[in-house]
Each structure stands twice: as structure tokens, then as C-alpha cells.
Amino acid sequence: MKTKQAWLKMVGTGENPFPDNWLTERPELLTEVRFTQQPTGINSGDPLLYYAAGKQRLFALARASESGTSVQYAPTPTTKRWPYRMRVQVIIAIPTMPLALPSRFSKKTAGRYSSSPTSC
């Protein structure tokens, strides 16, 4: 049995902060997340902790429903910056940003967590 690895998944950008009412404005995050590059290190079943860029808050825990090596390349006009789509199952979600857990990551720290997963 493979050891599961936990991933920090940043959502949004500093220039385009994540919406406070994300369940209404970004409901697709309950079933999928997007990446700029193919997330080959993520395996099916690995947990992803959602982090709202610009808001500096942790707001959901999801599980990858597929391996990163099999994710779909599916750019659209609004998602061309993040063309790789991974199916997920959200396990727990905090519905609004004011209720979400504050957490600060520097670019250096966040990159380390997202590219060097932790075993769980």
C-alpha cells in the first residue's frame, strides 16, 4: 500500500483574491481543482488542503479522485492559466472566508509544502 501524501493546494491569486462566498461563486471547487502544470506527484486518494491565495486562509480539505498523471488537459477561456483539471472529493469545507482558518505562508514556504508533500 502506498503512503498517502498531503498537499497544500493554492486557489486564486494575489492579484485576483479568492471570493468570501466561495461556495456560491466557485462551486466547481467541490468537484475539481486546476493546476498550471500536470500534477504528476499527486496520487488518487492523496489529501489536498485548500489555501486561499490573497486571503491567507485554509478553507477546505479534499481528496484526489484520480492520479495526477491521468488528469485532463482542459483549458477554457477563463481557465487557460490553469489548464489541468483534477477531480476531487471535498471532505470538509468552511463555507465563507471570514470563518476560514487564518494561515500565513511565504512564497518559499508554500512552494515547499506544495512540491514536497508530507506523509500521512
C-alpha positions as CSV (number, residue, x, y, z in Angstrom):
1,M,0.0,0.0,0.0
2,K,1.3,3.4,-1.0
3,T,1.8,6.0,1.7
4,K,-0.6,8.9,1.3
5,Q,0.9,12.4,0.8
6,A,-0.8,15.6,1.9
7,W,-0.7,18.6,-0.5
8,L,-1.2,22.3,0.0
9,K,-3.3,23.5,-2.9
10,M,-3.4,27.2,-3.5
11,V,-6.5,28.6,-5.1
12,G,-6.8,32.1,-6.5
13,T,-4.0,34.6,-6.9
14,G,-2.8,37.7,-5.0
15,E,-4.0,39.8,-7.9
16,N,-7.4,38.2,-8.0
17,P,-8.2,37.3,-4.4
18,F,-10.5,34.4,-3.6
19,P,-14.2,35.4,-3.0
20,D,-15.5,35.4,0.5
21,N,-18.6,33.4,-0.5
22,W,-16.7,30.8,-2.5
23,L,-19.4,28.1,-2.3
24,T,-21.7,30.4,-4.4
25,E,-19.0,31.9,-6.6
26,R,-16.7,28.9,-7.1
27,P,-18.8,25.8,-6.6
28,E,-16.7,23.8,-9.0
29,L,-14.1,23.5,-6.3
30,L,-16.3,20.9,-4.6
31,T,-15.6,18.5,-7.5
32,E,-12.4,19.8,-9.2
33,V,-9.3,21.9,-8.9
34,R,-7.0,23.2,-11.6
35,F,-3.2,23.4,-12.0
36,T,-0.8,25.3,-14.2
37,Q,1.3,22.1,-14.8
38,Q,0.3,18.5,-14.7
39,P,0.4,17.4,-11.0
40,T,2.3,14.2,-11.6
41,G,3.2,13.8,-7.9
42,I,-0.3,13.6,-6.6
43,N,-1.9,10.1,-6.4
44,S,-5.5,9.1,-6.2
45,G,-6.6,9.4,-2.6
46,D,-4.0,12.0,-1.5
47,P,-5.4,14.8,0.6
48,L,-5.3,18.4,-0.7
49,L,-5.6,21.2,1.8
50,Y,-7.1,24.3,0.0
51,Y,-5.4,27.6,0.7
52,A,-7.0,30.9,-0.5
53,A,-4.2,33.0,-2.0
54,G,-4.7,36.7,-1.2
55,K,-6.9,35.8,1.8
56,Q,-4.2,33.7,3.6
57,R,-6.8,31.2,4.8
58,L,-7.2,27.4,4.9
59,F,-10.8,26.6,3.8
60,A,-11.3,23.0,2.7
61,L,-9.9,19.5,2.8
62,A,-10.3,17.4,-0.4
63,R,-9.2,14.0,-1.6
64,A,-7.8,13.5,-5.1
65,S,-10.2,11.3,-7.1
66,E,-7.6,10.5,-9.7
67,S,-3.8,10.3,-10.2
68,G,-2.0,13.5,-11.3
69,T,-0.6,11.5,-14.3
70,S,-4.1,11.0,-15.6
71,V,-5.6,14.5,-15.1
72,Q,-7.4,16.0,-18.1
73,Y,-5.8,18.9,-20.1
74,A,-8.9,21.0,-20.4
75,P,-8.3,24.7,-20.9
76,T,-11.2,27.1,-21.3
77,P,-11.1,30.9,-22.0
78,T,-11.4,31.6,-18.2
79,T,-9.1,28.8,-17.1
80,K,-6.3,28.8,-19.7
81,R,-3.8,29.8,-17.0
82,W,-4.7,26.6,-15.1
83,P,-5.3,24.1,-17.9
84,Y,-5.0,20.8,-15.9
85,R,-8.2,19.7,-14.2
86,M,-8.2,17.2,-11.4
87,R,-11.3,15.6,-10.0
88,V,-11.6,15.8,-6.2
89,Q,-14.0,14.9,-3.4
90,V,-14.3,17.5,-0.7
91,I,-14.3,16.0,2.8
92,I,-14.8,19.2,4.8
93,A,-15.4,22.8,3.8
94,I,-15.6,26.1,5.6
95,P,-18.3,28.0,3.6
96,T,-17.1,31.6,3.9
97,M,-13.7,33.2,4.1
98,P,-14.4,35.1,7.4
99,L,-14.9,31.7,9.1
100,A,-11.9,30.0,7.5
101,L,-8.6,29.3,9.4
102,P,-6.0,32.1,9.1
103,S,-2.6,30.8,8.0
104,R,0.4,32.6,6.5
105,F,2.7,31.0,4.1
106,S,5.5,32.8,2.3
107,K,6.0,32.0,-1.4
108,K,9.1,30.0,-0.4
109,T,7.3,28.1,2.3
110,A,4.1,27.4,0.3
111,G,6.2,26.1,-2.6
112,R,8.0,23.8,-0.3
113,Y,4.7,22.4,1.0
114,S,3.1,22.0,-2.4
115,S,6.0,20.4,-4.1
116,S,7.3,18.4,-1.1
117,P,4.3,16.6,0.3
118,T,4.1,15.3,3.8
119,S,3.3,11.7,4.6
120,C,0.2,10.9,6.4
